[in-house]
Amino acid sequence: MGAYGLQTHIWNNNLKSVLLLAGFPVLLLLLLYGLSVGYVALTTDFYDIGEGIALAFEHMKRIWPFAFLGAAVWFTIAWFSYQTIIEASVGARSLTRKEAPELYNLLENLCIAQGITMPKLNVVETPALNAFASGLTDKSYKVTLTRGLIDALDKDEIEAVMAHELTHITNRDVRLLIISVIFVGIFSFFAELIFRNMFRTGVRVGGHTRSRKGDSRGGGVLILIAVALIVISYLLAIVIRFTLSRKREYLADAGSVELTRNPDAMISALQKISGRSQMDAPADVQQMMVENTARFAGVFATHPPIDKRINALVELAGGSAV
């Protein structure tokens, strides 16, 4: 039954990856229409709301090819440069076998046992205790450990954390998270740009400030519609991130135990990491880590609490929490 559940999780992740990519054009069109409604409200003469909405649709028909071309460029750049961006955002660097032969041996043995290609090993020079896996293909996968984790955990605990990250790779969690980051990124960019520069009381034309056209009430309603459409498209993109199942952490913990046959090592690693994992990193990268205490709007959490993860290992894997 456990194997069936794991395979279902992998299939589910693959399906979500496809749905993310398929849903992107729909949300992008919604965002473009919101922009078009706002543009018409601020710059165009119209007699009533119905005419303004029709003008916005005509405007969207003119700009959507350029928007989709820009989105394609965004995806291409992000797809090929995400690893560099991630490493730069946390200050990660490559850790050579000569520098850390024991760590390499641990990782290599785990990969042999699991029958997968060995990912590269990175380190972040920070006292925080954390780790994460990144990559989209077998040739690009990397496992990143912090210096604090390397120094604070013993050999068995580090092996357990590595096995946890390898499970994320084999379960396709890593690929799904990166696709979601790329997906949400373009909406975050546009939303910030829009609310900083677009919705003002007037627009700058030829060096002069020009007031909204149309009747003031109709223009105001159109602006409210525009804001609503843009907010909805942005929030839907954000919600997608938090619909990614938090069960992935429980499954990765279980996968670690399956690989190492040592539930106590995973439990003690989580106990040491708890309360000492916070590091200076973008929220998108923190979502990929062993532990992430950050919450969106104080409500949504990307990871279950560590005490619940420990309890699950005690109850289901036969571990013991000291």
N, C-alpha and C positions, 0 to 999 in steps of 0.2 A: 504493500500500500504506500509506503514511503517513497519507493521508486516511482510509482505512478504519480504521486503528488509532485515530485521534483520534475518529472518530465512534463507534466501539465504546466508547471510554472515556467519552464523554458519555452514551451509552445505559446503560452500566454504573453511572455516578453516579446517573442518574435512577432506575434500578431499586433501587439501594441506598437512596435516599431513601425510596422507597415501602416497602421491607422494614424500614427503621428504624421508620417509623411503624406498620407492621403488627405488628412484633415487640414494640413497647412494651407493649401490654396483656398479652401472655404473660409477660414478665419482671415486670411489676407484680403479676400474680396470684401468681407464685412468691415475690416479696418479701412480699406480704400473708400468704401461707400460713406463711412463716417467722416473721413477726411473731405470727401467731395461735398457732403451736406454742409460741413463747416465752411468750406471755401465759398460755396454759393451764398450762404447766409451773410458772409462778411464782405463779399466783393461784387455781388450781382444784383441787378434790378429784377424783382419778381413781384407779382400781384397777390399771390396767396401761397399758402403752405404747399398745396398740391403742385403748383407750378415749380416751386423751389425744389421739391423732392424730385420732380421729373428732370429739372436742370442738373441736379446732382447726379442722377443716373447717367445722363448724357456725358457729363464731365468724367465720370468713372470709366465709361467706355473708351474715352480718349487716353486716359492715363494708365490703365491696367497693364498694357504690354510693357511699359517702362518699369512699372513696379515689380512685375514678375521677373523681368530681366535683372533688376537690382537684387531681388530675393535670390535668384539663381547664383549671382555673383557672391552674395553673402554666404550661401550654403557651400559653395565651392571653396571659398577662402577658409571658412570655419572648419570644413571637413578635413582639409589638408593641413591646417595650422593649429587645430585644437590642442594637440599635445604640447606644442611650443608655448601656447597661451597658458595652459594649465601649469606647466613647469615654471614659467616666468611669474605667475601670480602667487606662487608659494615659495619660490626660490629653490626649487628642486634641482638637483644635479645628479649625474650618473655616478653610481657607486661601482667601482671596478672589483673584479675578483681578487686582485692583489691587495686591495684595501680591506676587504671583508671576506676572506675565504670561507669562514664558517657560515656566514649568512648565505653565500652562494651555494654551498653544499646542502644546506637545509632546503633552499628553494628548488634546487636541482632534483633532490631526492623526492620531494613532494610531486614535482612535475612528472617524474618517471613513474611514480606510483599511480598517478592519475592518467598517464598516457597522453599528456598535452605538451605543446611546445613551450619551452621555458621562456617566460617574459623577462625583460630587462629589469634591473634593480636600480631604484633611485633613492636618494636620501634628502631630507630637508633638515637643515641645521637649526633646529628649534628645540627648546626643552619640553614642549608639549608632547603628550603621548598619543600618537595617532598614526593611521596608515590608510592608504587607499590604492585601488587599482584603476588603471585608465587604458584606453585603447579601443579600437574598432575591429581589428583583425589580429590573427595569430602573430603576424610579424610586427605589430605595433603595440601589443600589450606591454604594460609596465606595472610593477608593484613598487610603491613608494612608502618608505618608512621614515618616521621622524627620528632624529638623534636621541630625543628624550625617550622614545619607546625602546630603541636599541640598548640604551644604557640602563633603563629601569627594569626591563623584563629579562628573565632567564631564557636559556636555550629552548626549553619546551614551550614556554609562553610565546616566544617569537615565532616558533614553528606553527603554533596554533593560529596566530594572527595571519601569517603568510597563507596558511591553508584556507582561512576565512576569505582572504582576497582572491585566491585562486578559484574558490567556489563562485564568487561573484562573476569571474571571467567565464567559467564553464556554464553558468546559468544564464548568461547573456544579460545580466543586470547592468554591467558596465556599458555595453553598447547602447542599451535602451536609455540610460541616464544621459549619455553624451548626446544622443539624438534629441532628447527632450531639452537639453541645455541650448543646443543650436536652434531648435524650434522656437523656444521662448525668447531667446536673445533678440531676435529681430523685432518682436512685439514690444519688448522692454525698451529697445532703442527708439522706436517710433513714438511710443507713449510719452517717454521723457521729452523728446523733441517737440511733440505737439503741445504739451501742457506748459512748456517753457516759452514757446514762441507764437503759437497760433491764436489762442483764445484770449484776445484782448478786446478792449472796447472799440478799437478801430484798427485799420491796417495801413501800412506805409506804402504810398503809391507816388512815384515821381518826386520823392523828397517831401511830400506832404502827408499829413494824416487824414485819412478819409473815413467817414462814418459808414456804418452798415447801410445797405440799400433795402428797398422794400419797406413795408410797414414795420414799425418797431416791434410790434407784438409778434408778427409772423417771423421776423428775423430772429427774435429771441427764442421762439419755439424751435426753429431749425437748429439753432446753436445747442439747445438742450438735447435735441435728437442726436446731433453729431457727437456730443460728449457721451451720451448714453451708448451709442454704437461703438465708439472707440474704447470706452471703459469695459463694455461687455466682451469685445474681442480680446482685450488685454487680460481680463480676469479669466476668461475661458482658457487662454494659453497658460496662465499661471496655475489654474486648477488642475490642468493635465499633469503638471509636475507632481502635485500632491495626491493624484490618484494612483501614482506608481506605488504598488503595494509595499507597505512596511514589513510584510512577511519575508521580504528578501533578506533581511538581517537575521531573522530566526533561521531561515534555510541556510544562510552562509555559516552561521554558528554550528548548525547541525552538520554541514558539509565539512567543516573543520574537524569535528569530532570523528566523522567517518574516515577522514584521511589519516589523522594522527592516532586514533584510538585512545585519546587522552582527554576526556571531558574536563577533568580538573585543571588542565593547562589553559583551556579556553576560559574557564570560569575565573581563574586567578588573574589571567590577562585582562579580562573585563573589569575585575575589581581594581586593579592598578590603574587602568585607563580612566575609570570613572572619576570625574571631577578634575582631571588633569589633561583633558583632550583639546581644550580650546586653543586655537591658533589663528593667526592673522591670515585669512584666506577668503576669497569670494564665496558667497552663499552657495553658488552652483558647485564649487569644488568641495565645500564642507559636506554637501549632500552625498558625496561619494565616499566619505571616510568611515572608518570603523565606528566612530561615535560622533554625533553631531547634536549639540544641545540647543542650537538655534531654532527658533520657531518663527513661522511666517505670521505676522500680525498678532503674535502672542498666542496663536491658537493651533495652527497646523505644525506638526513635527514630522520630519522625514525619517526619524529612527524611533523605535520603541525604547522606553526607559531601560537602562542597563540592568536594573534589578529584576525586571520582567524577563529579560533575556537569560539572566542567571537562573532564575526560577525554572524556566523552560528546560535548561540544560540539566538541572538537578532532577526534575520530574521525568523527563523523557530520555535523557542520555545517561542517567545513573551517576551524574557527577555529585560532588559534595562541595558546598559553600562553607568556607571557614569564617 
